């Protein structure tokens, strides 16, 4: 394995589903050893998420591949003393412990910060919750669709013309939240570097959702009045709106310095006199005549294919983006050029493409990603590393306390 910025760190991923474990995935991308703790019977429930109705179906377990790459799988039954004892021995050797278990489950397994800190005074304990550590909902079960997307107000802020809310896509709140948790872990490691002692850090899906929706929430705190679409569906600001090209491809234009950028756009359109028209010459005038301006811009954009507009927008320094469908996103060359998409060799499926974590550094390159592990694939290896002999490992497997995979 290549040396990365986080090489030499041992991280225990004792979580389930996405947001908590994905923070460990980011650390693994930068070289940390990440040990995934799973149930001996069936493993992490996240292994089966893609089998549920409503999720995309493929021969490859795409969900598990994405978030469990680079990790080692250790299958232990934490509900029995010998399983927990094995985990505690592992905790003594770890730098970071990541979990998103609810508070009652942490107490049941005796895996709270108060339980683990005495075992390893240098441990960074990262806890992800749905709704935070205090308040009546602190112990409520949550997924990102509930705590991040719905509870933060984001879901009701993104509505169709008929007022119906947009539904969430898989893990669309989990992955941003995982970056927040990753940041908190880095803060903890910096604290340890300065003091020599570990610390408990964390975030919640709800807090991350509120941060994502912070502009609208802050505006509401300040009793702001929010713009509304026109009765005909016209956007309140035609210079920050979606349009269609002649070949019926959707794109988004966002001009936030309109005194400079609107004339540039008009030149790109070949319609320079539009910028000096009394109906559109000022921000106030454009707002008062938004419906007319939107109709004019749409008619202009329908005169050329998107490929032509791409060239003209670049020449005029217009801020815009295509609105691609997924089949176009996966073929986007900029995604590969920027490192957002990377290749992965899987022994079962061959060469695959996956989504890289969204953090980059010019020192200590990211590792080449490796396939997500089979259940218990590294149980024996890790148990040997923390001092278990072959006979003891065999007894744990025989009694169902551990599972050893291929």
N, C-alpha and C positions, 0 to 999 in steps of 0.2 A: 504493500500500500504506500502511496506517495505521502511525504511529510506535508502536513498542513498546519495552519496557525494553531489548531486545537489538538494536534497530535500529542499523545501522552495523557490526555484526559480520558477518564472512564466515566461513562454516563449510564445510569440505570433508567430505562424507560419502563416505568411501572404504571402505564396508563392504558387507555382503550380508545378506539375510534381515532379521531383525527388531531384536534388542536394541540393537546399535550404531546403526543408522540411526534407530531410534525416539527415541534421545536427541537426535538432530539435528532430528527432527520437533518435539519440545518446544521447542527453540530457535527453530525457524521460527514456531511459534505466537506467540512473543513478539517477532517482527519481524526475527530474524536472516536474512540471505541464506544459504540452504543450497544448495550445489552438489553434486549426486549424481554420482559417477563410476561409469560402467558400461562393460561390454565392448561394443565395436562390434557384435559378432556376437551378437545376441539380447538383450543387456542383462543386468541383474541376474537371477540365477536366481529371486529372490523374485517376479518378475513371473509366474512359472508355478506357484507353490506351490498356488494354488487349483485348478489343473487336475489335481492328483494325486488318486488314489483316497483316499477317506476324508475329503476336505475338502468343505465346502458349495459348491454350484454355483449360479452366478447369471450373468446377462448382464453385470453389472458386475464388473470385477476388484476385488473387495472388499478383498483383502489389500493390493494395491498402492495403492489409494485411501487406505487408512487410514494407512499409514506413510510414503507418499511425497508426501502433499499439501504444497503450498506450495513444493516444491523445484524446482530447475533440473536438467535432465539433460544431462550432458556425457559423450559416449561416446568413450573413448580406449583404445587397446591399450597397456597398461602393460608388455607383454613386449618391446616394441621401443623403442630409444632415443628416437625422436622422440615417442612417446606419453608416456614417462616425463618427457622434457624439458618437455613441455607441462604436466604435472602439477606439476613442480617450480616452474615459473614461476608457477603458480597458488598453490602453497604460500607463495611469497614474499609474496603479497598477503593471506594468510589469517590469521585470529585463532585458529581451532580446526581441528584435523584429527582426525576420528573414524574409527577402523577396528576391525574385529573379525577381520582376517586372522590366521591362525596364524603363529607365529614363523618357520617355514621360508619361508612365502610372503612375509612382509615382507622377509626377507633376499634372496629371489630378485628381488624388484622394487626392492630397496634403499629401502624405505620405513619402516624402523624409526625410533625416536626418535633414535638415534645418526646416522642418515642425514639426517634432516630438520631437526634442531635447528640445525646450522650454516647452513642456508639461511634460517632465520627465528628469531632469538633470542627473539622475543616469542610464538612459537607455543605454544598449549596443545595437547598431543598426548594424545588420549584413546584408550586401547587397552582393548577388551573381550576377555576370553579366556573359554574354557570352564572351565578349572580353575586359573587363576592363572599366574604367571610362573615359578614354581619347582616342583620335584618331578617325579617320573617321568611324570606325566600332563599336564605343562604344554603339550605340543604335541599332545595328543590332540584329535581332532575332537569337536565337541559341539554339540548343540542343547539348547534349554531342557528338553525332555522328559527328556534324559539327565542333564545337569549340575545343573539347578535342581530339577526335580521328583523324579527318581529318586535321584541321588547324595546329596541333602541329607536323605533319610529321609522327606520329605513324602509320597511316593507310598505307602509302606508304613504311614504313620500314618493315612491316610484309606482305610479298607478297609470292605468290606461285611460283613454278618453272617457270611458264610462265609469271611471272611479274604482275599477276593480284592481286590487293590489297584484303586483308581480310576485310570482312564487320564487322561492330560493332555488339555486342550483347546488349540487352536492358540495359541501365543505367550503362554500364561498365566504363564510365568516370564519371557519376554522383556520384556514391558511393565513389570513391576515393576523388572527389572534395568535397563531403560533410564532409569528415574528415578534409580537409584543412579548410573549413569554421568553423567546430567545434573548431579547434585549434585557429582560429582567435577570436572566441567568448570567449574562455578561456583566451586568452591574454587580451581581453577587460575587462573581469571580474577581472583579476589581476590588471589591470590599475585602475579600479574603487576601488578596495580594498585599493590601495596605495594613491589615490587622492580624493576619494569620488565622482568622476564625471564619467559620461558615456563617450562613445567614439564610433565613427563609425569605423567598421572593415569590411573586406571583402576579396574576392578572385574572380577569374574568371575561367570558364571552360578552356579557352585557356591557362592561366597561369599554371593551374594544369596539363594540357596536356603537356606543355613545360617542367614542372618539371619532369613528368613521363618519358619524352623522353630526359632528360637533358644530359645523357652521350653521346648519339649520337650527339646532338646539340652542346655540348661543343667541341667534337672532330672536328666537322665541322668548328666551329669558329677558331680552331687551324690548319685548313687546313690538317687534317689527311686524309690518304688514307684508304678506307674501304675494308676489305676482301670480296671476291666474291666466290660464290659456283663454284665448278668445272663444266665443260661442261656436265658431267654425273650426276650432282646434288649432288655431294659429298660436305659435309659441309666443310668449311675452317678449322675447328678444330674438328677432330673426338673425342676428349676428352670432348667436350661440344656439344653433339648431341643426336638425338633421334634414338632409335633402336627398333627392334621387337624380342620378345622371341619366343620359339618354339611353344607356344600356341597362337601366333599372337597377343600378347598384347604389346602395345607400351609403352616405358618408355624413360626417359631422364637422361643422365649421364652428370654431370658437375664437371670436375676436374680442379681446378684453381691453384693447387700447383703440377704440373705434375711431377717434379723431385721426389717427395715423393709418389704421389698418383698413377702414372702410374705403378710403380712396384707393388703396392698393388693390383691394378686392375688385373695385369697379374697373380698374385698369386691366386686371386679369380677365375680367368679363368682356373687355372691349366696349365698355359702356361708361366712360369716364364722366359723362354729364350727370349720371345718377348721383354721384357724390355731392354735386352742387345743387341738386334739386331742392327747392325750399321745403318739400315734404320730408326730406331725409338728411338735411345738412347738419343737424345737431342730434345729440343723443335724445333730447326731449322730443324732437320732431319725429325721430325714428320710432320712439316708444308710442307716440300718439297715432302713428300711421303704420303700426307693425303689420297689420293684415295686408296692406297694400305692398309693403316692402317684401314680405315673405312670398307673396304671389309672384312679384317681379323676379326675385332671386330664383325661385323654383323654375320659372319659365326659362331663365337664362341657363341654369344648370342642366336642363333637359336638352340643351342644344349640342352637347358634346358627351362623349363616352368618358368614363371615370379615368381611363388611362391618359386621356388628353388633359383632364383637369389636374391630374397628379403633376404633370410637367409645368403647367401654368401656375399652380399653387406654389411649387418650389421656386419658380422664378420670381414670384411676387411676395415670397416669404409669408404665405398665408398659413395660419395654424389650423390644421384639419387632420382628420383620421378617417380611414375607411371603416365601415361597419360590417366586417366579414362574418360569414357563417363559419361554423367549426371546421368544415372541410377546407375552408380557405385559411383559417388560423393555423392549422397544422402544417400548411405548406408555405407559411410566411418566411421568406429568407431572412428578414431582419431578426426574427426570433432566434434563429440559429447563429447569425452573425454576432448578436449581442450576448450569447451564452444562455439565453432563457430556455432553449431546448438543447438537450445533450443526448448522446448515444449511450446505450447500455447493452452489454452482452449478457443474455440470459441463457443458462445451460439448457433450459427446457424449450425456449421459444426463439432463440437466436438473437439477432440484433434488433433492439427496440429503441424507441425514442421516449424520453421522459422529460418532465418539467424540472428544471433546476431550481434551487432555492434562490430568492431574489436579492442576495447579498454577494458582493464581490470585493476582492482586495487584490492589490498588486504584489503582495507577498504571500507565499505559501498557497500555491494554486489549489483549487478544489480537487478532490480525488475523482478519479474516474468511477462513476457509480457502479455498484455491483448488485446482483439480483436480490430481491427480498427473500428471506430465509423460509425454509419449511419449518413446521412446528417442531421445536426441540432440537433443531439441527446442531446447536452449540451447547446443549446442556452438559454433556460429559466434559467437553473441553473447558468450559468455565468452572465447573465444579472441581475439576483437577487443579485448575489454577488457584483456587482458594483453599486447597489442602485436602480435598476428599480423595480417598483411595478408591480403587476399582470395586472392591467388595461393597463399600458403603454406597457408591453410585448404583451398583446393581441392585442393592436392597431398596433404595429409594424408587427405582424403576419398577421393581417387582411389587412393591406395596402401593403403587399408583401415586406416589408423592411427586414423582418427576416423570417426564417423558423424554426419551432420547430418539431423535429423528435421524434421518439420513443426511 
